[in-house]
Amino acid sequence: MIRLYPMHKKAFIIAILLIALGGGGYWWYANQTGAGERYKTPEEADAYVRFDMEAYDIILANFWKKSSDAELADLFRLSLAKAANINPDALALPTADREGTVKILAAAFAKTEGEQKKQLALDTLIVALYNLPPVGRSGLLSSGQVTDLRNEEKNIDPASNLYQDLGVQKSASADEVNDAFEEKKATLSASTSPQAKAALEQATYAHQVLADADSKARYDEAKVEPTVFDRVLRGGTLYLYVEKISPTTLAEFAASVLNASTTPALDSMIIDLRGNIGGTLDVAQYFLGLFLGANQYSFDLFHQDDYQAQRTAINALPELKRYREVAVITDGMTQSSAEVITAALKRFRLARVVGTPTRGWGTVENTFPLKTSIGTETYSLLLVHSITLRDDNQPIEGRGVDPDVNTSDPKWKKELSTYFRSRSLVDALSQEATQPPLR
């Protein structure tokens, strides 16, 4: 039985007036103190019903795929059945729309109370979000999980302590950092144990970060670790390993290019995106601007049957003009915004792609805070808002970006000369494209 909540006579009159005057179909309920709140349906006076239905409305308005009210209502019906552990055939919608969803939620929640009621509301929403396509990409986040997500996007690890890895204080001078590393290197190199090898790798990385003034400053300020690692390879090729796409990646990439501008004879570049899990999509528009210039078309996002063109947001970097040929190396773990960058560079013939097809993780997720509270914790929806497209306008999701030269082909090295004229670049790719990235 659906539990209805009584209204005071005055509130009932106001509700009727609101409907007559075009008040958006909201119901007005007066609480015991006389203050009023507006709800879309009578059942949403229950915070648990309102919690799930607020999410319902956010999904309908913001999910990448345009869904009908009937489709979303059925998703919540099936999710409620799963959460309540009942046969979905025994749970019928009075009407295949939002109002029908409200009624089955209210009826189910009326049979529970306290923590059990809260858990049913949470589980119903978790199941619904999980099953939105692509399955498993959307979800419900607590406030702590939102913070963790933001730190991950910014490449911040609050638990890291690179100074401790070297055994020095944060106030240590550059000479003290170097001396500490040499001492650790000598000690750890004498051991063949896996633990010593891992400790040496971490100490080497810590020294690499703290010995560079720019990366040290970023780490000291916000614990932001580097995402770009550069090498000048023999013969005239600048190699840039971009480990992740974060807000600092653009400045790091530009700094590496500017630092290399004083090195003579550089005419080709490798951008290694293997294992790059992506990150902040906004950075892609800035990154591509370094090559294309400001306010140029860069890529499309697809949202609810609409193609939304994205444009670059920064002027071109003149120092990039010297690089007549650019290669991007990819693998099956190149994903997200790294795939977007790869597809755009390929589309505009700014680079050729060498490696294996990318992962095919082409969704753009946004967080949407829920205003309704059902306890002390606050929650946000992590929702796929858009999907990205590759160079042939097909979705990246489930397909990935195909390389021009696939290194899984036994004859791939012979194909390099078809796409590249630079002997230095061909030699560098022949050596590095199937070896671990240079960090």
C-alpha positions, 0 to 999 in steps of 0.5 A, spaced: 500 500 500 502 506 498 503 511 504 500 518 503 502 524 507 496 528 510 496 535 508 493 541 512 487 544 509 490 551 508 496 547 504 491 543 500 488 550 497 495 553 496 497 546 492 490 547 488 492 554 486 499 553 484 496 548 479 491 552 477 496 558 476 501 554 472 506 552 478 510 547 475 506 541 478 509 542 484 506 540 491 506 544 497 506 541 504 506 545 510 510 542 516 508 542 523 512 549 524 508 552 518 514 552 513 513 550 506 517 545 502 515 544 494 515 537 492 513 534 485 509 529 487 506 527 494 510 521 495 516 525 495 515 528 502 519 522 504 526 524 503 528 517 501 523 517 495 525 524 494 533 522 494 532 517 488 527 521 484 532 527 484 537 522 481 532 520 476 531 527 474 538 528 473 539 522 469 534 524 465 537 531 463 544 529 463 546 522 461 549 522 455 544 517 451 537 520 450 532 516 454 525 516 454 521 517 461 518 509 460 525 507 459 528 510 465 522 508 469 523 501 467 530 501 469 528 504 476 523 498 477 528 493 475 533 496 480 528 496 486 527 489 484 534 487 485 536 491 491 530 489 495 531 481 492 524 480 489 522 478 482 522 483 478 515 480 474 512 481 481 513 489 481 509 492 476 509 500 474 502 503 475 504 507 469 511 507 465 513 514 467 516 518 473 509 518 477 509 510 476 516 510 479 515 514 485 509 510 487 513 503 487 519 506 490 514 509 496 510 503 496 517 499 497 520 504 502 513 504 506 515 497 508 522 498 511 524 503 516 531 506 519 537 504 516 534 498 512 530 504 508 536 508 507 540 502 504 534 500 500 534 507 497 542 507 496 542 500 493 536 502 488 540 508 486 547 504 485 544 498 481 540 503 476 547 507 475 551 501 474 547 499 469 547 505 465 550 504 458 556 503 458 555 498 464 559 500 470 561 507 468 556 511 472 556 510 480 554 514 486 560 517 490 560 519 497 563 526 499 570 522 500 570 519 494 569 525 490 575 528 494 579 522 492 576 523 484 578 530 484 585 528 487 586 523 482 584 528 476 589 533 479 595 527 480 595 528 487 597 523 492 596 525 499 599 519 502 606 520 498 612 523 501 618 523 496 622 527 501 621 521 506 623 516 500 630 520 500 631 520 507 631 528 507 627 534 510 622 538 506 627 544 507 633 540 504 637 544 499 639 541 492 645 539 494 642 535 500 637 532 495 643 529 491 647 527 496 642 523 499 640 520 493 647 518 491 647 515 498 641 511 497 643 509 490 650 506 493 646 502 498 640 499 495 644 497 488 649 493 493 642 488 494 639 484 489 633 483 493 626 485 489 625 490 495 631 493 494 630 494 487 623 497 488 626 502 493 631 504 488 626 505 483 622 510 488 628 513 490 630 515 483 623 517 481 623 522 488 630 524 486 628 526 479 622 530 481 625 534 487 632 535 483 628 539 478 626 546 480 619 546 477 617 539 479 619 540 486 615 547 486 609 543 484 610 538 489 611 542 495 605 547 493 600 541 492 603 534 492 602 534 484 607 529 481 610 530 474 606 527 468 611 529 463 618 526 462 623 528 456 629 525 453 633 527 447 634 521 443 640 520 438 639 523 431 635 528 433 628 526 436 625 529 442 621 523 446 616 525 451 613 520 455 606 523 457 604 518 463 597 522 465 593 528 463 592 532 468 592 540 469 599 541 470 600 536 463 600 542 459 605 547 462 610 540 463 609 539 456 610 546 454 616 547 458 620 540 455 619 543 448 622 550 450 627 547 454 629 543 448 629 549 443 636 550 445 638 543 442 640 543 435 638 538 430 632 536 433 626 535 427 622 530 430 618 528 436 615 522 439 609 523 444 608 516 448 601 515 451 602 508 452 599 506 459 596 513 459 589 513 463 587 520 461 584 525 466 581 532 465 578 533 458 579 540 458 586 539 458 585 536 451 583 543 448 589 546 451 594 541 449 591 541 441 591 549 441 599 548 442 599 545 435 593 548 432 592 555 435 587 558 438 579 557 437 580 552 432 575 546 431 579 540 435 574 534 437 566 533 438 562 531 444 556 527 443 550 528 448 543 526 447 543 526 439 547 532 439 554 533 436 558 539 440 564 541 437 570 543 442 575 548 440 582 550 442 583 554 448 590 557 447 595 560 442 600 555 438 607 554 441 612 557 435 617 552 438 613 546 435 614 548 428 621 545 428 618 538 429 616 536 421 614 529 423 611 527 430 609 520 432 604 518 437 605 511 441 599 508 443 597 501 447 591 498 449 591 502 456 591 508 452 585 511 454 580 517 455 582 524 454 589 521 451 585 517 446 581 524 444 588 527 443 591 521 439 584 521 435 585 529 434 592 529 432 591 523 427 585 527 424 589 533 422 595 529 420 599 533 425 602 526 427 602 519 425 600 513 430 604 507 432 603 502 437 596 498 438 589 500 438 587 504 444 583 501 450 576 504 447 574 508 454 571 514 450 566 516 456 566 523 459 564 523 466 561 529 470 559 529 478 552 532 480 551 533 487 544 531 490 541 536 494 537 531 498 540 528 504 538 521 507 543 521 513 550 525 515 553 523 508 552 527 502 552 524 495 554 525 488 552 522 482 558 520 477 554 520 470 557 519 463 555 526 460 558 525 453 561 520 449 567 522 445 569 521 437 575 518 434 578 521 427 573 517 423 567 520 427 565 513 430 565 513 438 571 511 441 567 507 446 568 500 445 572 501 439 579 505 441 583 509 436 587 505 430 594 506 429 597 507 422 602 502 424 600 496 428 606 494 432 603 487 433 604 486 425 610 482 424 612 487 419 611 493 422 618 496 422 618 496 415 612 500 414 615 506 418 618 508 412 611 509 409 609 514 414 616 517 416 622 520 412 626 522 418 631 516 419 632 519 426 625 518 428 624 511 424 630 508 428 627 511 435 620 508 433 624 501 431 627 501 438 622 504 443 615 503 440 615 496 443 620 497 449 617 500 456 616 507 456 622 512 458 621 515 464 
